[in-house]
Amino acid sequence: MSATTERVSNAIDELRETFPEAEVTYNPDGEGGAWVTIDQVSLGPAFVQETSWMAFQITHPYPEADVYPHFVRADLQRVDGNPHGEGFAVTSYGPQNVQAMQLSRRSNNLDPSVDTAASKALKVLKWLGER
């Protein structure tokens, strides 16, 4: 397995600073990027489950490439019993094909100077909390 690029390693460090109460782990993807997991994050009041892990891939062209999509626990259920709606899909991710709920939130007009892996994770969690 090859190591991550310096920019990807820096992004992982920023994630650890942004989520100090969570465990942030990663596995190099063999191309300079990494599969990252944040364990645990809060899901917000709309969901039966209070917390989940969050995972995503930071690819080697980072920060010029968007960190997309994000994944959380596959058994995610809304408190009101309604379907999740647009942007949610049950799938699998990563080299181990882990079953997960995919959260599709692509960044339009990506600005690498402000749209970091950490800021994107926070935006996705905010969006999730507003569902």
DAFENCOR-V975904 format. One record per residue. N is the residue number from 0. RES is the residue in one letter. PHI is phi in radians with two decimals (none if undefined). Layout:
# DAFENCOR-V975904
n->(N	N)
res->(RES	RES)
phi->(PHI	PHI)
This chain:
# DAFENCOR-V975904
n->(0	1	2	3	4	5	6	7	8	9	10	11	12	13	14	15	16	17	18	19	20	21	22	23	24	25	26	27	28	29	30	31	32	33	34	35	36	37	38	39	40	41	42	43	44	45	46	47	48	49	50	51	52	53	54	55	56	57	58	59	60	61	62	63	64	65	66	67	68	69	70	71	72	73	74	75	76	77	78	79	80	81	82	83	84	85	86	87	88	89	90	91	92	93	94	95	96	97	98	99	100	101	102	103	104	105	106	107	108	109	110	111	112	113	114	115	116	117	118	119	120	121	122	123	124	125	126	127	128	129	130)
res->(M	S	A	T	T	E	R	V	S	N	A	I	D	E	L	R	E	T	F	P	E	A	E	V	T	Y	N	P	D	G	E	G	G	A	W	V	T	I	D	Q	V	S	L	G	P	A	F	V	Q	E	T	S	W	M	A	F	Q	I	T	H	P	Y	P	E	A	D	V	Y	P	H	F	V	R	A	D	L	Q	R	V	D	G	N	P	H	G	E	G	F	A	V	T	S	Y	G	P	Q	N	V	Q	A	M	Q	L	S	R	R	S	N	N	L	D	P	S	V	D	T	A	A	S	K	A	L	K	V	L	K	W	L	G	E	R)
phi->(none	-1.47	-1.34	-1.43	-1.20	-1.06	-1.16	-1.19	-1.05	-1.14	-1.11	-1.14	-1.07	-1.13	-1.08	-1.14	-1.26	-1.29	-2.08	-1.14	-1.62	-1.91	-1.63	-1.86	-2.14	-2.66	-2.24	-0.98	-1.58	1.50	-2.24	1.74	-1.75	-2.72	-1.59	-1.99	-2.23	-1.87	-2.27	-2.09	-2.20	-1.44	-1.68	1.69	-1.28	-1.34	-2.03	-1.05	-1.41	-1.36	-2.36	-2.76	-1.39	-2.27	-2.31	-2.96	-1.87	-1.78	-1.46	-1.03	-1.35	-0.89	-1.63	-1.28	-1.79	-1.17	-1.56	-2.82	-1.49	-1.91	-2.31	-2.33	-0.89	-1.26	-1.56	-0.97	-2.34	-1.35	-1.08	-1.43	1.38	-1.28	-1.15	-1.19	1.62	-1.07	1.67	-2.02	-2.76	-1.36	-2.76	-2.32	-2.48	1.26	-1.13	-1.64	0.86	-1.24	-1.20	-2.76	-1.68	-1.48	-1.96	-1.64	-2.39	-1.27	-1.50	-1.54	0.98	-0.96	-2.05	-0.99	-1.33	-2.19	-1.57	-1.56	-1.04	-1.20	-1.15	-1.17	-1.05	-1.12	-1.11	-1.14	-1.14	-1.10	-1.01	-1.08	-1.15	-1.57	-1.28)
